[in-house]
Amino acid sequence: MDTLYRSWQLSGWLYHDIFVIIVAIIFIVISGILVISLIRRRSTRRLVPYALILLVYLAVVHFAGLIFFGMFRSVTIEEKSATFYSEKTKGLTSIERMIIPNGRTNGISTSNSLFQVISVNSQTGERMWSKRLGWRDYLIGQTDQYVVLNNADNEAIYLLDTKTGKKQFSEADLVKKFPELKDYLSSDFVDYRFMDNRYLYIYGLNNRYYQLDLKNWQLKQDPTFKEVFQTQEAPKWTVDSNESQIGQELSSEERTTVQGKLEEQLIAPVLLGKKDEANYYVLSYKKRQSNQAIVGLYNWQKKTYEWQTPLLLTKENVPIEAFQVEDALFIKVPRYLYKINLNNGNQEYQFDYRWGQVIR
């Protein structure tokens, strides 16, 4: 019943919301026409056929929603970018993919995919805005003013407003502002790097390297910018839990050592970060082959948790992204975003990317 109820709410997924609005408008119009007809005829004889008309309409709508929009059934939500944070808007922005199964063809499972960039208020868990994307859109980074994206088909680089999601600069706008970039912006997302919440590094098609300061709107060209591309990884389409750095910095050697200790004591542990020499932020599972996980501050010497919070995942061993904003730990897994107080382990909210709202 919960899935049925939420399926008729606006979720931020564009096609789903358009479908719900159109269905509601048509239902109101049909119902209004039938009610007016009954009043004018002053007879209830046509009540049954009118009710059948509405039932047939709802059945057709139910079938269309089931097949094309994944309503009333299970769908898969995947994260298709790293998550970026804006200090100014408190927004956590990422690209999400909804996979809707549509049967089997010649023994092979087939599906449809929808892509959406979604920004969530880190303090309240409220969905701030969302925008439909294509499958070849990539999230490069986010400043306090702009969300930076790349499209491999149409626009090499374009900027959205961090607060509203509306497009602020197209590729043509950027070229007009910086003529030096004309004909040299690459459509390949690996030719871009984003650093320090303001600098966009560009590897141009003219084999030159640029730095675009998105705060002061200054463009520089320098061969030394090549080092950025050699030392910094390209924008990610998938996340890796091994890159989580909560609390104190972890060296690769320490991470390997502690991970080995945790694997002796816990089930499928994921090391998220470090508080001090004995206490580490860890996600583990209650039992094997289970989607019930625990995130907590774990003392591997005492083999006990200082605090722990249960998490419900979509399945076992899903990709996990963990990051810290002020005194909060955010756990990003397929479909869900958890906010947990680092001081006491209390869960502050669980955001559901399918329904576009806090569910707990």
C-alpha positions in Angstrom: 0.0 0.0 0.0 2.9 2.4 0.7 4.3 1.9 -2.8 0.8 2.5 -4.3 0.4 5.6 -2.2 3.8 7.1 -3.0 3.5 6.2 -6.7 0.8 8.9 -7.1 2.9 11.6 -5.4 5.3 14.0 -7.2 8.8 12.6 -6.8 11.0 15.0 -8.9 11.5 12.4 -11.7 10.2 14.5 -14.6 8.4 11.9 -16.7 6.8 10.4 -13.6 5.5 13.7 -12.4 4.2 14.7 -15.8 2.4 11.4 -16.0 0.8 11.8 -12.5 -0.3 15.4 -13.3 -1.9 14.4 -16.7 -3.6 11.4 -15.1 -5.0 13.6 -12.3 -6.3 16.3 -14.7 -8.0 13.8 -17.0 -9.6 12.0 -14.0 -11.0 15.3 -12.7 -12.3 16.2 -16.1 -14.0 12.8 -16.7 -15.4 12.8 -13.2 -16.7 16.3 -13.6 -18.4 15.4 -16.9 -20.0 12.3 -15.4 -21.3 14.2 -12.3 -22.8 17.0 -14.4 -24.4 14.4 -16.7 -26.0 12.6 -13.7 -27.3 15.8 -12.2 -28.8 17.0 -15.5 -30.5 13.6 -16.1 -31.6 13.4 -12.5 -31.3 9.6 -12.7 -28.9 7.0 -11.2 -29.5 4.5 -14.0 -26.2 5.6 -15.7 -24.2 5.4 -12.5 -23.0 1.9 -13.2 -21.7 2.5 -16.8 -20.1 5.7 -15.6 -18.4 3.9 -12.8 -17.2 1.3 -15.3 -15.7 4.0 -17.5 -13.7 5.3 -14.6 -12.5 1.8 -13.7 -11.4 1.1 -17.2 -9.6 4.5 -17.3 -7.8 3.7 -14.0 -6.9 0.2 -15.3 -5.3 1.6 -18.4 -3.5 4.3 -16.4 -2.2 1.6 -13.9 -0.9 -0.5 -16.8 0.8 2.5 -18.4 2.4 3.6 -15.2 3.6 0.0 -14.5 5.2 -0.5 -17.8 6.7 2.9 -18.6 7.4 4.6 -15.3 8.1 1.7 -12.9 5.1 2.7 -10.7 3.7 0.2 -8.2 6.7 -2.1 -8.5 10.4 -2.5 -7.6 12.9 -0.5 -9.6 16.6 0.0 -9.2 18.2 3.3 -8.3 22.0 3.7 -9.0 24.3 6.6 -8.2 26.0 7.7 -11.5 28.4 10.4 -10.1 30.2 11.4 -7.0 28.2 13.7 -4.6 29.2 17.4 -4.5 28.4 19.8 -1.6 27.7 23.6 -1.7 28.5 25.5 1.4 26.2 28.3 0.4 23.1 26.4 -0.4 23.8 23.3 1.8 23.0 21.2 -1.3 24.2 17.7 -1.9 24.1 17.2 -5.7 24.5 13.9 -7.6 23.3 12.1 -10.8 20.9 9.2 -10.1 19.8 6.5 -12.6 16.4 4.7 -12.4 16.4 1.3 -14.1 12.9 0.1 -15.0 12.7 -3.6 -16.0 10.5 -4.2 -19.0 10.7 -8.0 -19.5 12.9 -10.4 -21.4 13.7 -10.6 -25.1 15.3 -13.8 -26.5 16.1 -14.8 -22.9 17.9 -11.5 -22.1 16.5 -9.1 -19.5 15.8 -5.6 -20.9 15.2 -2.3 -19.2 14.6 1.4 -19.6 16.8 4.0 -17.8 16.0 7.5 -16.6 18.7 9.9 -15.5 18.2 12.8 -13.1 20.5 15.3 -11.3 19.1 15.8 -7.8 20.1 18.3 -5.1 19.1 17.6 -1.5 19.3 20.0 1.4 21.9 18.5 3.7 20.4 20.0 6.8 16.7 19.1 6.4 16.7 16.3 3.8 14.4 18.3 1.6 14.7 17.8 -2.2 15.7 21.3 -3.4 15.4 20.6 -7.1 15.9 18.0 -9.8 16.5 18.0 -13.5 16.2 15.3 -16.2 19.4 14.4 -18.0 20.5 12.1 -20.8 22.6 9.0 -20.4 25.7 10.9 -21.7 25.6 13.8 -19.1 28.3 13.8 -16.6 28.6 15.7 -13.3 32.0 17.5 -13.2 31.7 19.5 -10.0 29.8 22.1 -8.0 30.7 25.5 -6.7 28.5 27.7 -4.4 27.0 29.2 -7.5 27.1 26.6 -10.3 26.7 22.9 -11.0 29.2 22.0 -13.8 28.1 19.3 -16.2 29.4 17.8 -19.5 27.3 16.4 -22.3 29.1 14.2 -24.8 26.5 14.8 -27.5 25.4 18.4 -27.4 27.3 20.6 -25.0 30.9 20.1 -23.9 30.3 22.2 -20.7 27.2 23.8 -19.3 26.4 25.3 -15.9 23.2 25.1 -13.7 22.3 27.3 -10.9 23.2 25.6 -7.6 20.1 26.9 -5.9 17.4 26.3 -8.5 18.9 23.9 -11.1 18.1 26.3 -14.0 20.6 26.5 -16.7 22.8 29.6 -16.3 25.5 29.2 -19.0 25.4 27.0 -22.1 28.6 26.1 -24.0 27.8 29.0 -26.4 27.6 31.4 -23.4 31.0 30.3 -22.1 32.6 30.6 -25.5 31.2 34.0 -25.9 32.6 35.0 -22.6 36.0 33.4 -23.3 36.6 33.4 -27.1 39.9 31.5 -26.5 37.9 28.4 -25.9 36.1 28.5 -29.2 36.3 25.1 -31.0 38.6 23.7 -28.3 36.1 22.4 -25.6 36.2 18.7 -25.5 33.1 16.6 -25.4 34.9 13.9 -23.4 34.4 14.3 -19.6 37.9 12.9 -18.8 39.3 16.1 -20.3 38.1 18.1 -17.3 39.1 18.3 -13.6 37.4 20.2 -10.8 39.3 21.4 -7.7 38.9 23.5 -4.6 35.1 24.1 -5.2 35.9 26.8 -7.8 38.6 25.8 -10.4 37.6 24.0 -13.6 40.7 22.6 -15.5 40.3 22.1 -19.2 42.4 20.0 -21.6 41.6 21.7 -24.9 41.3 20.2 -28.3 44.3 22.4 -29.2 46.4 20.4 -26.8 46.6 23.3 -24.3 45.7 23.3 -20.7 43.4 25.9 -19.1 42.2 26.9 -15.6 38.7 28.5 -15.4 38.1 30.3 -12.1 34.3 30.0 -11.7 34.3 32.4 -8.7 36.2 35.3 -10.3 35.5 34.4 -13.9 39.2 34.4 -15.0 40.7 32.1 -17.6 44.4 31.1 -17.6 46.4 29.0 -20.0 49.5 27.4 -18.7 51.4 24.2 -19.6 51.9 23.4 -15.9 48.2 22.7 -15.6 49.0 19.4 -17.2 50.1 18.2 -13.7 46.6 18.5 -12.5 45.5 15.9 -15.0 48.4 13.7 -14.1 47.8 13.8 -10.4 44.0 14.1 -10.1 41.5 11.5 -11.2 38.8 12.2 -13.8 35.2 12.9 -12.8 33.7 9.7 -11.5 30.7 7.8 -12.9 30.8 5.3 -10.1 31.9 5.7 -6.4 34.5 3.7 -4.4 34.1 3.2 -0.7 37.9 2.9 -0.3 38.1 6.6 -1.0 36.0 7.7 2.0 38.0 9.9 4.4 35.9 10.7 7.5 37.7 12.3 10.4 41.5 12.1 10.4 43.5 11.3 7.3 44.2 7.6 6.6 47.4 6.5 4.8 47.1 3.7 2.4 49.3 1.5 4.7 47.1 2.2 7.7 44.0 1.6 5.8 45.3 -1.8 4.7 46.3 -2.7 8.2 43.1 -1.7 9.9 41.0 -3.2 7.1 42.7 -6.5 7.8 41.9 -6.3 11.6 38.3 -5.4 10.9 37.8 -8.3 8.5 38.9 -10.7 11.4 36.2 -9.2 13.7 33.3 -8.0 11.5 31.2 -9.3 8.6 32.2 -7.6 5.2 33.4 -4.4 6.9 33.9 -1.2 5.0 36.4 1.3 6.5 34.9 4.8 6.2 37.3 6.9 8.3 39.3 7.4 11.5 38.5 9.2 14.7 41.7 8.3 16.6 44.2 5.5 16.9 41.7 3.0 18.2 38.3 4.2 16.9 37.3 4.0 13.3 34.1 4.7 11.4 33.0 1.4 9.9 30.0 -0.1 8.0 29.5 -3.8 8.4 26.7 -6.3 8.0 24.7 -8.1 10.7 25.1 -11.4 8.8 26.2 -12.7 5.5 24.0 -12.4 2.4 21.9 -9.7 4.1 20.8 -6.2 3.3 20.8 -5.2 7.0 23.9 -3.2 7.8 25.4 -1.3 10.8 27.4 1.9 10.6 29.2 2.9 13.8 32.3 4.1 15.6 34.2 0.9 16.2 37.1 0.3 18.6 39.0 -2.6 17.0 41.2 -3.0 20.1 38.2 -3.5 22.5 36.1 -5.1 19.7 33.2 -3.0 20.6 31.1 -0.1 19.2 31.2 3.3 20.9 27.9 3.8 19.0 26.1 2.1 16.2 23.1 2.8 13.9 21.3 0.2 11.8 20.9 0.8 8.1 18.7 -1.0 5.6 20.3 -1.3 2.2 18.8 -2.5 -1.1 21.1 -5.5 -1.1 24.4 -6.8 0.2 27.8 -5.3 -0.8 26.4 -2.2 -2.6 28.6 0.7 -3.6 29.0 3.0 -0.6 30.0 6.7 -0.6 30.7 8.3 2.8 31.5 11.9 3.5 31.4 14.4 6.4 29.7 17.8 6.5 30.4 19.6 9.8 29.4 17.1 12.5 27.3 14.9 10.3 28.2 11.6 8.6 26.5 11.0 5.3 26.2 7.5 3.9 25.2 7.4 0.3 24.1 4.0 -1.1 21.9 3.0 -4.1 18.5 4.7 -3.6 19.2 6.1 -0.1 21.0 9.0 1.6 21.5 8.6 5.4 22.5 11.5 7.7 24.0 10.4 11.0 25.2 12.5 13.9 28.9 11.9 14.4 28.8 12.6 18.1 26.1 10.1 19.2 25.3 8.0 16.1 21.6 9.2 15.9 20.1 8.9 12.5 18.7 12.4 11.5 17.0 11.3 8.3 16.9 8.8 5.5 16.3 10.3 2.0 14.8 8.1 -0.7 15.9 9.1 -4.2 13.1 7.2 -5.8 10.3 9.1 -4.1 12.3 12.4 -3.7 11.6 12.8 0.0 12.6 11.8 3.5 11.0 8.5 4.5 12.3 8.2 8.0 
